[in-house]
Amino acid sequence: MNPSLPATLDDVLRSLRRWPDVEAANLQAWDATDRLLLETAAADAKPAQSIVVINDRYGALTLGAQAVLAPKALSVHQDLITGERALAKNAERLGMAASSFRHLPLGPELLAGASTILLQLPKTLAELDEIAAAVAHHAPAHAVLLAGGRVKHMSLGMNKVLEQYFGTIQPQLARQKSRVIVASAPRRDAVGTNFPVLEHLAELDLQVAAHGAVFAGATLDIGTRFLLDFLPTMRAGRHAVDLGCGTGILAAMYARQFPGSAVTASDQSAAAVASAQATARANGLTDQITVLQDDALSTFPPKSADVVLLNPPFHVGAGVHTGAGLKLIRAAARILEPGGELWTVYNRHLPYLPTLEREVGATRSHGQNAKFTVTRSIRRAAATG
C-alpha cells in the first residue's frame, strides 16, 4: 500500500463486488489500474476539485475518489448498466451516500467544471475517440485527463487519438503492469469523428449506426451474418427480442422480414442502446422496434416473448469467459413463453448446448460453419418462469 494514501482506499477495494455482473473466483471488481489512477490523482490533488470518472467498472474509481480525494463534486459516466448497479450497491455496502455522486451521460453536463477526469481506457480506439472528443469540447481549459490501462492492452494508437484532442500528452512510467497517460490543454477546436457513425451495409441494404463503445462498430460481425442466413426459417413472432442487440442489426432485419411483429432490442450498454435506436430510425423502423437498456432482461416479465435472437458474448472484460453468455441464455428462458423459440449463434468450441437443453428445452443445430453453430431451442411447456 502507498503510505501517502489513507487506509480507507484498501478498505474500499477489498469490499467491492461485481454483482449484478458475472462473478467468479478468477474475476475481480478492481485492478491495478484503478489504484494507479487514484494514486496519480492524489499526488497532484488540489483542494475542492471537481472529479469526473469515466468507465468505472464496479465503483473502484468513484468510491476510491470519495475516500482519497474528497472532491467538492463527483460525477460518473458508465456505459454498462451492470456497472451503474454495482456502483450503487457497493456504495451502499460501504455506507457512502449515493447522493454524493451523480450518474450522467457522456456530454456537457458531465464535464462542465471538471478539474480532473479519471478514465479507465476503453478497448477500442473508436470509444476513446468519442470520449476524448467529449472531454476536449466540454471540459474547462484547465482540466486534466488521467487515462489509465493495463500495459498489455495499451497501444501507440491511443496516444495518437489523445494527441488529436489535447495539447500535451505525457505517458507515465508503468507500475504493476499498468500505465497512466496524462493529457492536458484540451483543444476545443479539434475535429474528430461524428458519432454515431452511419454506414450502409450493401449486403443487407441496411443503414447501421454505431457509437464508439459498441461491439463491431458499424460493421456486420461474422456471427450475426451467419445467424441471418436462417432468418427466412424463423417464425413470425408476436413479440421478438434481440437480446444483447449491439447496433440493432438483428432487430432491424427481423422487423423487416416480419413487419407484423413487435420487436424489442435490449442491451446492457448505453452506447449499444443509442446505436440501436439510431439504426431503427435510419431504416424507418421506430414504430416497430422498441429499444431498452437492461441487464439480461431483468425488467421483463416472464413469458412475455415468443422469439428471442441471441449472439452472446464470450468475453467478460478482456478475458474469455462464458459466464455472460450463460446469463443471457437463462434470461431468454425466463422471458420465453412455452413453445417460444430461442435462436442462438455461438462459437463452436463453447459448451452452450447442455445449458440450452437444460435451461430452455429441446435444442437442435440448424447449421454449422468453420467457426459458428446456429441452434434453435423450443421453450418447454413445463416452464414456470
Secondary structure, DSSP 8 states (H G I E B T S, - for coil): --TTS-THHHHHHHH---TTS---TT--S--HHHHHHHHHHHHT--TT-EEEEES-SSSHHHHHHHHHT--SEEEEE-SBHHHHHHHHHHHHHHT--GGGSEE--SSHHHHTT-SEEEEE--SSHHHHHHHHHHHHHHS-TT-EEEEEEEGGG--HHHHHHHHHHEEEEEE---BTTEEEEEEEEE-TT-----SSEEEEETTTTEEEEE-TTSTTTTS--HHHHHHHTTGGGS---SEEEEET-TTSHHHHHHHHH-TTSEEEEEESBHHHHHHHHHHHHHTT-TTTEEEEE-STTTTS-TT-EEEEEE----EETTEE-SHHHHHHHHHHHHHEEEEEEEEEEEETTS--HHHHHHHT--EEEEEE-SSEEEEEEE--TT---
